Amino acid sequence: EISACLVGSEMCIRDRPQGLILSLHEFWVLVSELGNSKWLLPAACLLVLASGAKRWQLGWRWLSGLAVASLVVLVSKLAFMGWGIGSRAWDFTGFSGHAAISAAIYPVALGLLVGFRWRLWGAAAGVAVALLISYSRLPLHAHSVSEVVLGSLVGLSASAWFYLGPPQVARPTLLAWVGAVALAWAASFTVLPGVGTHDLVMKMAQAASGREVLYTRKWLRQQG
């Protein structure tokens, strides 16, 4: 018998009432997974490599903005976990990585996918996808509102940096787009299986700060 249970889900598919395809919790888990940087960042790099002769013109602009957004997120998380630098008033422990990375990748990726003529429509669709992913972190209790909103602004700033540059004519084909996503997704299950990006950030915070026990949201909320 094959049973399918999503990580963190409250209900197994085999135990679900007949006629119910997905519980609301499982739906948000699936949406949230679309913003997992463990596969999303490699997919963006593969898309650049598959963008033809002018890939470097495309790549430096997009990936430089993406790198800055990723660094901002990482530094904010390390600062809180390792040194307790956050905001109790805002319930802020670091920018949401899902929100920031999604907002830095989907608007550009979908804009490239549909081509130059329809790029703004593609970008708008990408923003909508990114905002849905960002919102999914709230019902899953993974982030506070401030972390999601500010994370989205970080990512959208990276996308804006790309679109404010010279018009890009290099673009990956649909086959390359699908291949990059499939390869990156598969790699996320084979490279360090069972280890999430959050686990890696925690290890980095412990190494950088020298603390074995890291600061948590519970600690932040207890501060006067």
Backbone as ProteinMPNN parsed JSONL, in Angstrom:
{"seq_chain_A": "EISACLVGSEMCIRDRPQGLILSLHEFWVLVSELGNSKWLLPAACLLVLASGAKRWQLGWRWLSGLAVASLVVLVSKLAFMGWGIGSRAWDFTGFSGHAAISAAIYPVALGLLVGFRWRLWGAAAGVAVALLISYSRLPLHAHSVSEVVLGSLVGLSASAWFYLGPPQVARPTLLAWVGAVALAWAASFTVLPGVGTHDLVMKMAQAASGREVLYTRKWLRQQG", "coords_chain_A": {"N_chain_A": [[0.841, -1.191, 0.0], [0.585, 2.183, -0.876], [1.287, 5.066, 0.784], [0.901, 8.552, 1.06], [2.246, 11.29, 2.494], [2.65, 14.63, 3.15], [5.476, 16.487, 4.293], [5.161, 17.742, 7.479], [2.441, 17.819, 7.264], [-0.952, 17.55, 8.384], [-2.567, 15.532, 7.739], [-2.801, 12.403, 6.181], [-2.9, 11.323, 2.765], [-4.206, 8.908, 2.376], [-5.856, 8.876, 4.577], [-7.613, 10.897, 4.208], [-10.832, 12.443, 3.926], [-13.154, 11.129, 1.544], [-13.185, 12.512, -1.692], [-11.917, 14.876, -1.053], [-9.257, 16.57, -2.252], [-6.882, 18.01, -1.566], [-5.813, 19.078, 1.62], [-6.145, 22.299, 3.184], [-3.846, 23.039, 4.487], [-1.918, 21.377, 3.288], [-2.029, 22.399, 0.719], [-0.874, 24.955, 1.043], [1.654, 24.153, 1.818], [2.598, 22.995, -0.558], [2.551, 25.234, -2.269], [4.395, 26.836, -0.945], [6.704, 25.356, -1.314], [7.394, 25.948, -3.902], [8.925, 28.167, -3.628], [11.305, 27.389, -2.559], [14.612, 27.864, -1.996], [16.582, 25.996, -2.342], [16.228, 24.555, -4.663], [15.4, 26.524, -6.39], [17.337, 28.587, -6.738], [19.544, 27.176, -8.059], [18.101, 26.545, -10.392], [17.677, 29.054, -11.584], [20.31, 29.746, -12.261], [20.877, 27.725, -14.113], [19.047, 28.391, -16.097], [20.137, 30.751, -17.069], [22.518, 29.771, -18.203], [21.392, 28.397, -20.274], [20.599, 30.247, -22.095], [21.572, 31.001, -24.592], [23.919, 32.66, -26.9], [24.22, 35.212, -25.809], [24.205, 34.921, -23.115], [25.784, 35.804, -20.972], [25.469, 38.536, -20.883], [22.839, 38.664, -20.111], [23.012, 37.166, -17.75], [24.775, 38.444, -15.85], [23.399, 40.71, -15.024], [20.905, 39.802, -14.016], [21.692, 37.75, -12.187], [23.44, 39.121, -10.528], [21.772, 40.905, -9.142], [20.181, 38.998, -7.908], [22.073, 37.723, -6.34], [22.782, 39.75, -4.523], [20.313, 40.126, -3.215], [20.025, 37.586, -2.036], [22.229, 37.606, -0.34], [21.578, 39.694, 1.418], [19.357, 38.585, 2.703], [20.56, 36.339, 3.901], [22.487, 37.532, 5.638], [20.786, 38.919, 7.38], [19.477, 36.813, 8.664], [21.601, 35.427, 9.861], [22.5, 37.427, 11.569], [20.426, 37.609, 13.41], [20.08, 34.92, 14.422], [22.657, 34.348, 15.394], [23.452, 36.558, 16.955], [21.234, 37.783, 17.997], [20.066, 39.998, 16.824], [17.373, 41.716, 16.011], [13.896, 42.642, 15.76], [11.636, 43.169, 18.224], [9.265, 44.615, 18.305], [8.419, 44.565, 15.662], [8.306, 41.902, 15.295], [10.448, 40.637, 14.033], [12.817, 38.538, 12.65], [14.542, 38.264, 10.617], [14.776, 38.545, 7.042], [12.316, 36.981, 4.996], [13.333, 34.21, 3.268], [12.053, 32.651, 1.302], [10.179, 34.487, 0.321], [11.819, 36.588, -0.631], [13.601, 35.357, -2.514], [11.817, 34.187, -4.31], [10.528, 36.48, -5.313], [12.648, 37.651, -6.576], [13.235, 35.949, -8.624], [10.962, 34.728, -10.058], [9.484, 36.892, -11.42], [11.407, 37.725, -13.323], [12.131, 35.302, -14.606], [9.677, 34.407, -15.755], [9.137, 36.576, -17.365], [11.228, 36.378, -19.211], [10.577, 33.948, -20.319], [8.197, 34.323, -21.822], [9.015, 36.05, -23.769], [10.337, 39.047, -25.424], [8.344, 40.842, -26.355], [6.095, 40.366, -24.769], [7.029, 40.658, -22.222], [6.439, 42.277, -19.961], [3.934, 41.421, -19.194], [4.592, 38.82, -18.535], [6.308, 39.37, -16.416], [4.505, 40.51, -14.61], [2.88, 38.303, -14.086], [4.788, 36.725, -12.859], [5.28, 38.224, -10.552], [2.825, 37.93, -9.286], [2.843, 35.157, -8.76], [5.06, 35.051, -7.042], [4.145, 36.619, -4.882], [2.049, 35.053, -3.974], [3.454, 32.806, -3.087], [4.94, 34.051, -1.097], [2.888, 34.824, 0.683], [2.069, 32.296, 1.504], [3.76, 31.57, 3.528], [2.75, 32.63, 5.823], [0.208, 31.339, 6.753], [1.461, 28.949, 7.292], [2.896, 29.541, 9.449], [5.594, 30.169, 9.366], [6.856, 32.577, 9.128], [6.716, 36.032, 10.184], [4.444, 38.781, 9.481], [5.915, 41.107, 8.902], [8.399, 40.061, 8.131], [7.767, 38.679, 5.813], [6.691, 40.713, 4.134], [8.84, 42.578, 3.974], [10.808, 40.886, 2.983], [9.734, 40.276, 0.47], [9.903, 42.819, -0.705], [12.665, 43.118, -0.87], [13.297, 41.111, -2.751], [11.745, 41.955, -4.975], [13.0, 44.325, -5.536], [15.383, 43.406, -6.593], [14.446, 42.209, -8.943], [13.44, 44.489, -10.199], [15.807, 45.867, -10.638], [16.881, 44.3, -12.661], [14.998, 44.724, -14.771], [15.236, 47.426, -15.173], [17.523, 47.695, -16.549], [19.305, 47.411, -19.766], [17.2, 46.312, -22.479], [16.642, 42.834, -22.68], [17.6, 40.427, -25.012], [18.394, 37.861, -25.097], [17.17, 34.678, -24.286], [15.929, 31.793, -22.593], [14.831, 28.748, -24.156], [11.58, 27.154, -24.169], [11.907, 24.431, -23.702], [14.44, 24.386, -22.522], [13.861, 25.818, -20.246], [12.037, 24.159, -18.893], [13.691, 21.941, -18.588], [15.749, 22.972, -16.945], [14.383, 23.553, -14.568], [13.442, 20.983, -13.891], [15.866, 19.57, -13.575], [17.121, 21.008, -11.516], [15.252, 20.672, -9.481], [15.307, 17.881, -9.129], [17.954, 17.606, -8.296], [17.83, 18.831, -5.823], [16.842, 16.895, -4.185], [18.752, 14.975, -4.158], [21.255, 16.047, -3.586], [22.687, 16.544, -0.558], [20.419, 15.263, 0.815], [17.429, 15.664, 2.688], [18.387, 17.793, 4.076], [17.712, 21.095, 4.638], [17.787, 24.53, 3.425], [17.52, 26.21, 5.589], [18.586, 24.715, 7.663], [21.273, 24.731, 6.939], [21.844, 27.447, 7.192], [21.552, 27.744, 9.935], [23.714, 26.202, 10.844], [25.792, 27.773, 9.829], [25.398, 30.093, 11.327], [25.946, 29.183, 13.903], [28.648, 28.53, 13.605], [29.763, 31.029, 12.939], [29.107, 32.714, 15.088], [29.881, 31.315, 17.3], [28.143, 30.279, 19.084], [26.371, 27.644, 20.571], [23.697, 27.281, 21.159], [21.209, 28.847, 19.476], [19.661, 32.093, 18.935], [16.131, 32.54, 19.143], [12.748, 32.995, 17.879], [10.984, 32.772, 19.995], [12.6, 33.555, 22.143], [12.985, 36.226, 21.401], [10.399, 37.335, 21.65], [10.103, 37.248, 24.354], [11.603, 39.257, 25.338], [11.865, 42.308, 27.149]], "CA_chain_A": [[0.0, 0.0, 0.0], [1.362, 3.409, -0.959], [0.714, 6.191, 1.505], [1.605, 9.795, 0.723], [2.063, 12.335, 3.484], [3.58, 15.746, 3.009], [6.189, 16.841, 5.509], [4.464, 18.749, 8.267], [1.005, 17.793, 7.017], [-1.746, 17.002, 9.479], [-3.443, 14.483, 7.251], [-2.299, 11.583, 5.088], [-3.835, 11.196, 1.647], [-5.032, 7.707, 2.554], [-6.793, 9.119, 5.666], [-8.415, 12.074, 3.899], [-12.204, 12.136, 3.537], [-13.335, 10.917, 0.117], [-13.567, 13.695, -2.451], [-11.052, 15.997, -0.721], [-7.984, 16.364, -2.95], [-5.822, 18.538, -0.727], [-6.198, 19.908, 2.748], [-5.648, 23.661, 3.011], [-2.456, 23.047, 4.954], [-1.088, 20.769, 2.245], [-1.977, 23.337, -0.399], [0.123, 25.983, 1.338], [2.965, 23.494, 1.793], [2.978, 22.87, -1.967], [2.839, 26.582, -2.775], [5.627, 27.281, -0.313], [7.821, 24.619, -1.908], [7.771, 26.631, -5.144], [9.879, 29.208, -3.288], [12.44, 26.795, -1.865], [15.841, 28.292, -2.677], [17.465, 24.856, -2.579], [16.137, 24.215, -6.089], [15.091, 27.714, -7.188], [18.581, 29.268, -7.099], [20.198, 26.452, -9.146], [17.297, 26.646, -11.608], [17.96, 30.357, -12.192], [21.641, 29.667, -12.875], [20.776, 26.864, -15.299], [18.326, 29.153, -17.116], [21.098, 31.68, -17.665], [23.415, 28.987, -19.048], [20.644, 27.911, -21.433], [20.017, 31.414, -22.767], [22.192, 31.321, -25.875], [25.222, 33.317, -26.986], [24.258, 36.428, -24.992], [23.855, 34.529, -21.749], [26.519, 36.553, -19.953], [24.808, 39.842, -20.798], [21.654, 38.414, -19.293], [23.337, 36.584, -16.458], [25.388, 39.31, -14.844], [22.397, 41.641, -14.493], [19.931, 39.072, -13.204], [22.31, 37.027, -11.088], [24.022, 40.063, -9.567], [20.669, 41.325, -8.285], [19.777, 37.832, -7.117], [23.123, 37.483, -5.34], [22.657, 40.771, -3.479], [19.109, 39.81, -2.437], [20.324, 36.396, -1.232], [23.173, 38.004, 0.711], [20.827, 40.484, 2.397], [18.566, 37.629, 3.487], [21.467, 35.528, 4.713], [23.066, 38.356, 6.71], [19.744, 39.213, 8.365], [19.218, 35.602, 9.441], [22.772, 35.18, 10.699], [22.55, 38.462, 12.607], [19.49, 37.283, 14.484], [20.369, 33.626, 15.04], [23.929, 34.334, 16.086], [23.672, 37.683, 17.865], [19.971, 38.284, 18.524], [19.737, 41.295, 16.233], [16.057, 41.657, 15.385], [12.963, 43.643, 16.269], [10.483, 42.61, 18.93], [8.079, 45.377, 17.914], [8.007, 44.115, 14.326], [8.386, 40.438, 15.269], [11.338, 40.449, 12.884], [14.014, 37.736, 12.918], [15.277, 38.123, 9.362], [13.931, 38.563, 5.846], [11.857, 35.681, 4.499], [14.063, 33.763, 2.083], [11.09, 32.238, 0.281], [9.598, 35.689, -0.268], [12.833, 37.35, -1.358], [14.124, 34.625, -3.672], [10.721, 34.057, -5.276], [10.294, 37.78, -5.942], [13.81, 37.974, -7.393], [13.375, 34.988, -9.725], [9.785, 34.484, -10.896], [9.176, 37.968, -12.382], [12.391, 37.718, -14.416], [12.05, 34.034, -15.338], [8.476, 34.359, -16.598], [9.31, 37.605, -18.382], [12.096, 35.805, -20.235], [9.9, 32.818, -20.947], [7.191, 34.748, -22.806], [9.652, 36.812, -24.838], [10.482, 40.494, -25.251], [7.1, 41.57, -26.612], [5.14, 40.162, -23.68], [7.815, 40.52, -21.001], [5.808, 42.915, -18.808], [2.873, 40.514, -18.749], [5.277, 37.73, -17.852], [6.795, 39.887, -15.136], [3.341, 40.664, -13.732], [2.504, 36.951, -13.654], [5.816, 36.3, -11.915], [5.042, 38.928, -9.289], [1.66, 37.293, -8.657], [3.301, 33.873, -8.219], [5.942, 35.328, -5.908], [3.347, 37.101, -3.759], [1.313, 33.899, -3.451], [4.43, 32.031, -2.32], [5.241, 34.828, 0.104], [1.755, 34.718, 1.597], [1.966, 30.931, 2.024], [4.575, 31.434, 4.73], [1.975, 33.085, 6.985], [-0.602, 30.272, 7.336], [2.33, 27.873, 7.762], [3.546, 30.067, 10.656], [7.04, 30.145, 9.165], [7.36, 33.944, 9.213], [5.781, 37.083, 10.565], [4.038, 39.643, 8.363], [7.015, 42.012, 8.556], [9.442, 39.303, 7.445], [7.273, 38.369, 4.477], [6.576, 41.946, 3.359], [10.168, 43.119, 3.713], [11.482, 39.939, 2.101], [9.205, 40.495, -0.878], [10.457, 44.076, -1.218], [14.061, 42.845, -1.235], [13.297, 40.363, -4.004], [11.2, 42.778, -6.062], [14.039, 45.298, -5.877], [16.317, 42.704, -7.478], [13.78, 42.083, -10.25], [13.386, 45.83, -10.783], [17.176, 46.135, -11.11], [17.013, 43.625, -13.957], [14.156, 45.339, -15.799], [15.681, 48.795, -15.421], [18.7, 47.625, -17.402], [19.038, 47.326, -21.205], [16.298, 45.214, -22.848], [17.347, 41.574, -22.903], [17.12, 39.649, -26.152], [18.698, 36.464, -24.814], [16.127, 34.034, -23.492], [15.924, 30.334, -22.702], [13.673, 28.15, -24.819], [10.675, 26.481, -23.24], [12.517, 23.146, -23.343], [15.52, 24.666, -21.576], [13.219, 26.269, -19.008], [11.515, 22.963, -18.218], [14.833, 21.113, -18.217], [16.452, 23.589, -15.819], [13.553, 23.367, -13.372], [13.429, 19.56, -13.55], [17.19, 19.181, -13.097], [17.351, 21.637, -10.21], [14.341, 20.03, -8.521], [15.837, 16.551, -8.844], [19.196, 17.765, -7.539], [17.527, 19.23, -4.446], [16.54, 15.69, -3.416], [19.914, 14.093, -4.178], [22.377, 16.737, -2.956], [22.359, 16.747, 0.86], [19.002, 14.938, 1.022], [16.928, 15.855, 4.039], [18.962, 19.007, 4.66], [17.144, 22.293, 4.048], [18.634, 25.717, 3.479], [17.463, 26.75, 6.948], [19.544, 23.945, 8.455], [22.605, 25.216, 6.593], [21.992, 28.779, 7.787], [21.753, 27.534, 11.371], [25.099, 25.761, 11.015], [26.634, 28.942, 9.586], [25.244, 31.002, 12.464], [26.675, 28.597, 15.021], [30.084, 28.648, 13.333], [30.171, 32.432, 12.92], [28.924, 33.347, 16.397], [30.449, 30.501, 18.366], [27.066, 29.871, 19.982], [25.764, 26.343, 20.291], [22.252, 27.519, 21.205], [20.947, 30.068, 18.716], [18.517, 32.908, 19.316], [14.892, 32.101, 18.508], [11.624, 33.934, 17.958], [10.458, 32.696, 21.356], [13.458, 34.426, 22.961], [12.728, 37.622, 21.027], [9.109, 37.752, 22.19], [10.191, 37.338, 25.81], [12.391, 40.419, 25.715], [11.05, 43.424, 27.617]], "C_chain_A": [[0.875, 1.239, 0.0], [0.635, 4.503, -0.203], [1.539, 7.418, 1.199], [1.266, 10.853, 1.744], [3.089, 13.42, 3.26], [4.23, 16.039, 4.344], [5.436, 17.953, 6.229], [2.957, 18.712, 8.096], [0.273, 17.154, 8.183], [-2.553, 15.79, 9.025], [-2.78, 13.708, 6.117], [-3.356, 11.488, 3.994], [-4.747, 9.996, 1.853], [-6.094, 7.905, 3.637], [-7.764, 10.249, 5.381], [-9.842, 11.659, 3.531], [-12.345, 12.053, 2.02], [-13.82, 12.203, -0.565], [-12.707, 14.903, -2.153], [-9.67, 15.744, -1.305], [-6.816, 16.799, -2.075], [-6.423, 19.261, 0.474], [-5.621, 21.297, 2.509], [-4.187, 23.753, 3.435], [-1.518, 22.495, 3.88], [-0.972, 21.679, 1.033], [-0.904, 24.387, -0.161], [1.525, 25.41, 1.394], [3.477, 23.383, 0.361], [3.346, 24.221, -2.561], [4.174, 27.068, -2.229], [6.849, 26.61, -0.934], [8.282, 25.243, -3.221], [8.789, 27.74, -4.886], [11.097, 28.696, -2.55], [13.729, 27.112, -2.622], [16.787, 27.138, -2.963], [17.394, 24.398, -4.033], [15.959, 25.456, -6.954], [16.359, 28.458, -7.623], [19.356, 28.511, -8.187], [19.429, 26.539, -10.468], [17.558, 27.958, -12.326], [19.314, 30.345, -12.896], [21.616, 28.824, -14.148], [20.041, 27.578, -16.428], [19.254, 30.134, -17.82], [22.017, 30.936, -18.623], [22.73, 28.513, -20.322], [20.091, 29.043, -22.294], [20.742, 31.849, -24.035], [23.483, 32.112, -25.753], [25.335, 34.541, -26.082], [23.914, 36.152, -23.534], [24.566, 35.367, -20.695], [25.943, 37.952, -19.781], [23.568, 39.745, -19.919], [22.029, 38.052, -17.869], [23.871, 37.562, -15.435], [24.359, 40.231, -14.212], [21.421, 40.927, -13.557], [20.591, 38.463, -11.97], [22.991, 37.954, -10.084], [22.95, 40.574, -8.604], [20.219, 40.201, -7.365], [20.797, 37.554, -6.017], [23.031, 38.486, -4.196], [21.45, 40.483, -2.595], [19.356, 38.617, -1.517], [21.241, 36.748, -0.072], [22.475, 38.8, 1.806], [20.012, 39.567, 3.304], [19.46, 36.843, 4.434], [22.027, 36.319, 5.898], [22.026, 38.635, 7.788], [19.451, 38.004, 9.252], [20.385, 35.283, 10.374], [22.833, 36.166, 11.856], [21.604, 38.127, 13.75], [19.874, 35.985, 15.177], [21.633, 33.658, 15.892], [24.092, 35.403, 17.142], [22.376, 38.312, 18.396], [19.569, 39.64, 17.988], [18.429, 41.173, 15.458], [15.187, 42.759, 15.963], [11.772, 42.955, 16.932], [9.199, 43.305, 18.5], [7.531, 44.908, 16.567], [7.944, 42.596, 14.23], [9.279, 40.003, 14.105], [12.599, 39.698, 13.288], [14.858, 37.539, 11.662], [14.315, 38.097, 8.188], [13.538, 37.141, 5.448], [12.609, 35.32, 3.227], [13.138, 33.341, 0.967], [10.526, 33.453, -0.445], [10.61, 36.411, -1.147], [13.288, 36.636, -2.624], [13.041, 34.457, -4.734], [10.507, 35.359, -6.035], [11.464, 38.217, -6.818], [13.914, 37.095, -8.626], [12.145, 34.915, -10.617], [9.449, 35.636, -11.849], [10.137, 38.0, -13.567], [12.244, 36.462, -15.263], [10.834, 33.99, -16.263], [8.508, 35.444, -17.67], [10.183, 37.128, -19.525], [11.374, 34.713, -21.02], [8.945, 33.261, -22.053], [7.783, 35.594, -23.929], [9.552, 38.32, -24.642], [9.146, 41.226, -25.372], [6.14, 41.5, -25.435], [5.814, 40.129, -22.317], [7.135, 41.135, -19.774], [4.647, 42.081, -18.275], [3.471, 39.325, -18.01], [5.777, 38.15, -16.487], [5.649, 40.021, -14.138], [2.875, 39.305, -13.208], [3.506, 36.431, -12.629], [5.658, 36.956, -10.559], [3.879, 38.275, -8.54], [2.047, 35.954, -8.033], [4.145, 34.09, -6.973], [5.156, 35.783, -4.679], [2.521, 35.972, -3.138], [2.234, 33.03, -2.598], [4.757, 32.745, -1.015], [4.125, 34.692, 1.136], [1.679, 33.331, 2.246], [2.761, 30.739, 3.306], [3.816, 31.846, 6.0], [1.078, 31.996, 7.556], [0.224, 29.079, 7.812], [3.099, 28.282, 9.013], [5.068, 29.99, 10.569], [7.656, 31.52, 9.345], [6.272, 34.87, 9.734], [5.436, 37.915, 9.333], [5.195, 40.541, 7.932], [8.103, 41.296, 7.77], [9.044, 38.975, 6.007], [7.238, 39.625, 3.599], [7.955, 42.496, 2.996], [10.986, 42.189, 2.815], [11.032, 40.098, 0.662], [9.783, 41.763, -1.499], [11.92, 43.913, -1.625], [14.121, 42.141, -2.587], [12.796, 41.174, -5.186], [12.193, 43.862, -6.473], [15.061, 44.678, -6.822], [15.723, 42.541, -8.874], [13.721, 43.432, -10.956], [14.742, 46.227, -11.344], [17.394, 45.512, -12.481], [16.244, 44.367, -15.046], [14.528, 46.789, -16.08], [16.932, 48.849, -16.294], [18.323, 47.586, -18.877], [18.094, 46.164, -21.503], [17.088, 43.956, -23.191], [16.733, 40.831, -24.084], [17.423, 38.164, -25.96], [17.586, 35.878, -23.953], [16.218, 32.527, -23.655], [14.688, 29.858, -23.447], [12.793, 27.485, -23.765], [11.267, 25.157, -22.78], [13.622, 23.346, -22.316], [14.948, 25.069, -20.222], [12.728, 25.071, -18.204], [12.664, 22.087, -17.738], [15.571, 21.655, -17.005], [15.691, 23.369, -14.519], [13.59, 21.909, -12.924], [14.77, 19.116, -12.961], [17.457, 19.745, -11.713], [16.491, 20.983, -9.134], [14.866, 18.65, -8.132], [17.098, 16.634, -7.988], [18.929, 18.109, -6.082], [17.225, 18.023, -3.567], [17.736, 14.752, -3.319], [21.149, 14.711, -3.536], [21.985, 17.104, -1.523], [20.876, 16.464, 1.122], [18.599, 15.091, 2.475], [17.469, 17.084, 4.734], [18.399, 20.213, 3.928], [18.097, 23.465, 4.157], [18.64, 26.328, 4.888], [18.451, 26.023, 7.863], [20.967, 24.438, 8.206], [22.864, 26.59, 7.215], [22.231, 28.66, 9.291], [23.185, 27.106, 11.663], [26.062, 26.93, 10.828], [26.578, 29.91, 10.764], [26.0, 30.483, 13.676], [28.178, 28.76, 14.839], [30.559, 30.09, 13.447], [30.128, 33.062, 14.308], [29.597, 32.594, 17.532], [29.422, 30.023, 19.366], [26.552, 28.498, 19.58], [24.246, 26.464, 20.254], [21.973, 28.872, 20.55], [19.748, 30.821, 19.271], [17.29, 32.479, 18.512], [13.821, 33.181, 18.618], [11.018, 33.938, 19.367], [11.277, 33.591, 22.283], [13.156, 35.901, 22.679], [11.445, 38.135, 21.667], [9.124, 37.878, 23.7], [10.971, 38.555, 26.266], [11.477, 41.579, 26.075], [11.061, 44.583, 26.679]], "O_chain_A": [[1.811, 1.337, 0.794], [-0.509, 4.828, -0.52], [2.762, 7.328, 1.089], [0.113, 11.271, 1.847], [4.286, 13.139, 3.189], [3.618, 15.864, 5.398], [5.117, 18.984, 5.636], [2.253, 19.502, 8.725], [0.828, 16.309, 8.885], [-3.155, 15.1, 9.848], [-2.25, 14.314, 5.185], [-4.555, 11.565, 4.265], [-5.935, 10.06, 1.538], [-7.11, 7.21, 3.643], [-8.639, 10.541, 6.196], [-10.036, 10.626, 2.89], [-11.72, 12.826, 1.294], [-14.729, 12.88, -0.086], [-12.742, 15.875, -2.907], [-8.986, 14.805, -0.898], [-5.87, 16.038, -1.87], [-7.422, 19.969, 0.348], [-4.698, 21.451, 1.708], [-3.393, 24.459, 2.814], [-0.465, 23.068, 3.601], [0.076, 21.722, 0.388], [-0.112, 24.681, -1.056], [2.489, 26.097, 1.056], [4.65, 23.644, 0.094], [4.341, 24.338, -3.277], [4.984, 27.64, -2.958], [7.905, 27.23, -1.063], [9.44, 25.083, -3.609], [9.445, 28.205, -5.817], [11.848, 29.483, -1.973], [13.91, 26.676, -3.758], [17.713, 27.293, -3.76], [18.383, 23.907, -4.579], [16.326, 25.447, -8.129], [16.442, 28.912, -8.765], [19.791, 29.134, -9.156], [20.036, 26.6, -11.538], [17.653, 27.979, -13.553], [19.449, 30.874, -13.999], [22.258, 29.168, -15.141], [20.378, 27.39, -17.597], [19.161, 30.32, -19.034], [22.273, 31.408, -19.731], [23.389, 28.255, -21.33], [19.214, 28.819, -23.128], [20.537, 32.97, -24.502], [24.066, 32.228, -24.676], [26.432, 34.876, -25.634], [23.408, 37.017, -22.819], [24.005, 35.617, -19.628], [25.927, 38.493, -18.675], [23.29, 40.621, -19.1], [21.449, 38.558, -16.907], [23.468, 37.524, -14.272], [24.421, 40.51, -13.014], [21.149, 41.393, -12.45], [20.113, 38.638, -10.85], [23.106, 37.608, -8.908], [23.185, 40.666, -7.399], [19.914, 40.425, -6.193], [20.43, 37.194, -4.898], [23.184, 38.117, -3.032], [21.537, 40.581, -1.371], [18.946, 38.629, -0.356], [21.062, 36.256, 1.043], [22.749, 38.604, 2.99], [19.981, 39.75, 4.521], [19.157, 36.7, 5.619], [22.039, 35.828, 7.027], [22.341, 38.594, 8.978], [19.205, 38.152, 10.449], [20.183, 34.915, 11.531], [23.173, 35.799, 12.981], [21.934, 38.332, 14.918], [19.984, 35.954, 16.403], [21.678, 33.072, 16.974], [24.796, 35.191, 18.13], [22.427, 39.273, 19.164], [18.806, 40.359, 18.633], [18.394, 40.592, 14.373], [15.688, 43.696, 16.584], [11.002, 42.251, 16.279], [8.162, 42.66, 18.348], [6.317, 44.864, 16.365], [7.567, 42.059, 13.188], [8.922, 39.133, 13.31], [13.355, 40.148, 14.15], [15.787, 36.731, 11.656], [13.168, 37.674, 8.327], [14.341, 36.214, 5.554], [12.534, 36.035, 2.227], [13.4, 33.637, -0.199], [10.408, 33.455, -1.67], [10.299, 36.799, -2.273], [13.353, 37.246, -3.691], [13.319, 34.573, -5.927], [10.326, 35.351, -7.252], [11.298, 39.056, -7.703], [14.607, 37.45, -9.58], [12.275, 35.03, -11.836], [9.148, 35.37, -13.013], [9.722, 38.272, -14.694], [12.232, 36.537, -16.491], [10.947, 33.584, -17.42], [7.97, 35.257, -18.761], [9.912, 37.438, -20.685], [11.547, 34.581, -22.232], [8.893, 32.633, -23.111], [7.118, 35.83, -24.938], [8.786, 38.805, -23.81], [8.853, 42.124, -24.583], [5.447, 42.474, -25.139], [5.235, 39.625, -21.355], [7.233, 40.591, -18.674], [4.402, 42.035, -17.07], [2.937, 38.875, -16.996], [5.688, 37.394, -15.519], [5.799, 39.686, -12.962], [2.52, 39.17, -12.037], [3.129, 35.779, -11.655], [5.876, 36.318, -9.529], [3.934, 38.089, -7.324], [1.634, 35.644, -6.915], [3.971, 33.399, -5.969], [5.467, 35.376, -3.559], [2.317, 35.94, -1.924], [1.848, 32.574, -1.522], [4.841, 32.119, 0.042], [4.386, 34.472, 2.319], [1.273, 33.206, 3.401], [2.463, 29.836, 4.089], [4.19, 31.461, 7.109], [1.163, 31.731, 8.755], [-0.241, 28.288, 8.632], [3.857, 27.49, 9.573], [5.746, 29.772, 11.573], [8.837, 31.635, 9.674], [5.086, 34.543, 9.727], [6.056, 37.773, 8.279], [5.431, 40.72, 6.737], [8.669, 41.867, 6.838], [9.877, 38.992, 5.101], [7.7, 39.603, 2.458], [8.206, 42.839, 1.841], [11.766, 42.654, 1.984], [11.847, 40.061, -0.259], [10.114, 41.781, -2.684], [12.362, 44.502, -2.612], [14.898, 42.525, -3.461], [13.357, 41.094, -6.278], [12.221, 44.271, -7.634], [15.547, 45.338, -7.74], [16.421, 42.717, -9.873], [13.926, 43.514, -12.167], [14.822, 46.85, -12.403], [18.013, 46.116, -13.357], [16.781, 44.612, -16.126], [14.167, 47.324, -17.128], [17.348, 49.923, -16.727], [17.146, 47.715, -19.213], [18.178, 45.128, -20.844], [18.086, 44.017, -23.909], [15.52, 40.631, -24.152], [16.79, 37.311, -26.581], [17.121, 36.513, -23.006], [16.547, 32.036, -24.734], [13.63, 30.483, -23.38], [13.209, 27.282, -22.624], [11.149, 24.794, -21.609], [13.737, 22.581, -21.358], [15.488, 24.704, -19.178], [12.964, 24.974, -17.0], [12.628, 21.553, -16.629], [15.975, 20.889, -16.13], [16.283, 23.039, -13.492], [13.748, 21.621, -11.737], [14.81, 18.382, -11.974], [17.96, 19.042, -10.837], [16.947, 20.767, -8.011], [14.872, 18.29, -6.955], [17.289, 15.836, -7.071], [19.7, 17.73, -5.201], [17.335, 18.104, -2.343], [17.743, 13.836, -2.496], [21.997, 13.996, -3.002], [21.058, 17.885, -1.308], [20.157, 17.341, 1.601], [19.333, 14.698, 3.382], [17.065, 17.394, 5.855], [18.588, 20.344, 2.719], [19.089, 23.411, 4.884], [19.645, 26.892, 5.322], [19.074, 26.638, 8.728], [21.767, 24.551, 9.135], [23.961, 26.864, 7.703], [23.034, 29.406, 9.851], [23.8, 27.587, 12.615], [27.032, 27.066, 11.573], [27.597, 30.481, 11.152], [26.626, 31.259, 14.399], [28.896, 29.086, 15.784], [31.634, 30.351, 13.988], [31.005, 33.85, 14.666], [29.855, 33.157, 18.596], [29.773, 29.428, 20.385], [26.327, 28.224, 18.401], [23.585, 25.835, 19.428], [22.444, 29.909, 21.017], [18.922, 30.255, 19.987], [17.401, 32.102, 17.345], [13.973, 34.154, 19.357], [10.594, 34.981, 19.866], [10.716, 34.304, 23.114], [13.083, 36.717, 23.598], [11.413, 39.256, 22.174], [8.258, 38.537, 24.276], [11.0, 38.857, 27.458], [10.462, 41.819, 25.422], [10.417, 45.598, 26.943]]}, "name": "protein", "num_of_chains": 1, "seq": "EISACLVGSEMCIRDRPQGLILSLHEFWVLVSELGNSKWLLPAACLLVLASGAKRWQLGWRWLSGLAVASLVVLVSKLAFMGWGIGSRAWDFTGFSGHAAISAAIYPVALGLLVGFRWRLWGAAAGVAVALLISYSRLPLHAHSVSEVVLGSLVGLSASAWFYLGPPQVARPTLLAWVGAVALAWAASFTVLPGVGTHDLVMKMAQAASGREVLYTRKWLRQQG"}
